[in-house]
Amino acid sequence: MNVIRRELQSSKNAMANVITNIAMRRLFLAFAGSLIGDGVFSLSAIVYAFRSGGASAVGLLAIVRYVSIAISSPFTSTFADQYDRKLVMVVSDLLRLVLVSLAALEVAIHGSKWFVYLLIVAVGVAGTAFRPAQSSMLPRLARGAEEIAGANVVSSTIESVGFFAGPALAGFLLAFANVSL
């Protein structure tokens, strides 16, 4: 039991150290927002695909989306090496915002389901540049090796919470509104 308590205390200290660094805090807030937004969109996309084409549409869309992400990631991840990392993160999220908005508009006007599916895939591809840019900024923002190690704890925590919070928020919204919202 003492081992678990020590590990939890160590994680708590690492997180507190990272959160006191304003630049790291901003970076992780951006990551949390991006991850939660992606979770909201992903669940909404699944619901839309199911309503418009059934379980087969959900499965095929998932295959196309994740294969597209896997193929594009090696190329988009290099943007963080070629351009300003903050700019890459902002452009990635702004592009996703535009694509998500277009998808919501297309759903709201009962437009082409194929165009919506294309936008869903494009949102996934557009997001592939964000995480490498965010990760590559960490060493530059950290005040020491302890903060880099603490950043891994914070990043893992945000991912774990975000994987729940985004779809949970989408579920809440879908319970009271429609897919386009």
C-alpha positions in Angstrom: 0.0 0.0 0.0 2.9 2.4 0.7 4.3 1.8 -2.8 1.0 2.9 -4.3 0.8 5.9 -2.0 4.3 7.0 -2.9 3.6 6.6 -6.6 0.4 8.7 -6.3 2.2 11.3 -4.4 5.0 11.4 -7.0 2.5 11.8 -9.8 0.7 14.5 -7.8 4.0 16.4 -7.3 5.0 16.0 -10.9 1.6 17.4 -12.1 1.7 20.3 -9.6 5.2 21.2 -10.9 4.0 21.2 -14.5 0.9 23.2 -13.8 2.9 26.0 -12.2 4.7 26.5 -15.5 2.3 28.9 -17.3 3.5 27.9 -20.8 3.1 24.2 -20.1 -0.3 24.9 -18.5 -1.5 26.7 -21.6 -0.1 23.9 -23.8 -2.0 21.2 -21.9 -5.2 23.2 -21.8 -5.0 23.4 -25.6 -4.4 19.7 -25.7 -7.3 19.0 -23.4 -9.6 21.2 -25.5 -8.5 19.6 -28.7 -8.9 16.1 -27.3 -12.4 16.8 -25.8 -13.5 18.4 -29.0 -12.3 15.4 -31.0 -14.2 13.1 -28.7 -17.4 15.1 -29.1 -17.1 15.1 -32.8 -16.2 11.4 -33.1 -19.2 10.2 -31.1 -21.5 12.6 -33.1 -20.0 11.3 -36.3 -20.7 7.7 -35.2 -24.3 8.5 -34.4 -24.7 10.3 -37.7 -23.2 7.4 -39.7 -25.5 4.9 -37.8 -28.6 7.0 -38.5 -27.7 7.5 -42.2 -26.4 4.1 -43.1 -26.6 1.7 -40.2 -23.9 -0.4 -38.6 -22.2 -1.1 -41.9 -21.7 2.6 -42.5 -20.2 3.0 -39.0 -17.8 0.2 -39.7 -16.8 1.3 -43.1 -16.4 4.9 -42.1 -14.2 3.9 -39.2 -12.0 1.8 -41.5 -11.6 4.6 -44.1 -11.1 7.3 -41.4 -8.4 5.3 -39.5 -6.6 4.1 -42.6 -6.5 7.7 -43.9 -5.1 8.9 -40.5 -2.5 6.1 -40.6 -1.4 7.0 -44.1 -1.3 10.7 -43.6 0.3 10.8 -40.1 3.9 10.2 -41.2 3.6 13.3 -43.5 1.6 15.6 -41.3 3.7 14.9 -38.2 6.7 16.5 -40.0 4.9 19.9 -40.0 6.1 20.5 -36.5 9.7 20.2 -37.7 9.1 22.5 -40.7 6.9 25.2 -39.2 6.4 27.0 -35.9 4.9 24.3 -33.6 2.3 26.7 -32.1 1.2 27.7 -35.5 0.8 24.0 -36.5 -1.4 23.4 -33.5 -3.5 26.4 -34.1 -3.9 25.7 -37.9 -4.7 22.0 -37.2 -7.5 23.0 -34.7 -8.8 25.8 -36.9 -8.9 23.5 -39.9 -10.8 21.0 -37.8 -13.2 23.7 -36.6 -14.0 24.7 -40.2 -14.4 21.0 -41.3 -16.6 20.2 -38.3 -18.7 23.3 -38.9 -19.2 22.3 -42.6 -20.2 18.8 -41.5 -22.7 20.2 -39.0 -24.1 22.5 -41.6 -24.4 19.7 -44.1 -26.2 17.5 -41.6 -28.5 20.4 -40.6 -29.6 21.0 -44.2 -29.9 17.2 -44.8 -27.2 17.4 -47.5 -25.2 14.5 -49.0 -24.2 11.9 -46.5 -21.2 11.1 -48.7 -20.0 14.7 -48.3 -20.5 14.4 -44.5 -18.5 11.2 -44.5 -15.7 12.9 -46.5 -15.7 15.7 -43.9 -15.5 13.2 -41.1 -12.4 11.6 -42.6 -10.9 15.0 -43.3 -11.3 16.1 -39.7 -9.4 13.0 -38.6 -6.6 13.7 -41.0 -6.4 17.4 -40.1 -5.9 16.5 -36.5 -2.8 14.4 -37.1 -0.5 17.4 -37.0 -1.6 18.6 -33.5 -0.1 16.0 -31.2 3.4 15.8 -32.7 3.6 19.6 -32.6 2.4 19.6 -29.0 4.8 16.9 -27.9 7.8 18.6 -29.6 7.1 21.8 -27.7 7.5 20.2 -24.3 11.3 20.1 -24.0 11.5 23.8 -25.0 8.9 24.8 -22.4 10.1 22.7 -19.5 12.2 24.3 -16.9 14.0 21.1 -16.2 14.1 17.3 -16.6 11.6 16.9 -13.8 9.0 18.9 -15.7 9.5 16.8 -18.8 8.8 13.7 -16.8 5.9 15.4 -15.1 4.6 16.4 -18.6 4.2 12.7 -19.4 2.1 12.2 -16.3 -0.1 15.3 -17.2 -0.4 14.2 -20.8 -1.4 10.7 -19.9 -4.0 12.0 -17.4 -5.4 14.4 -19.9 -5.7 11.7 -22.5 -7.4 9.3 -20.1 -9.9 12.0 -18.9 -10.4 13.3 -22.5 -11.2 9.9 -23.9 -14.1 9.9 -21.4 -15.0 13.5 -21.2 -15.4 14.2 -25.0 -17.8 11.3 -25.7 -19.6 11.9 -22.4 -20.2 15.6 -23.4 -21.4 14.4 -26.8 -23.7 12.0 -25.2 -25.1 14.7 -23.0 -25.6 17.0 -26.0 -27.1 14.3 -28.1 -29.6 13.4 -25.3 -31.1 16.9 -25.5 -30.2 18.1 -29.1 -29.6 16.8 -32.6 -26.4 15.6 -34.3 -25.7 18.9 -36.1 -25.5 20.8 -32.7 
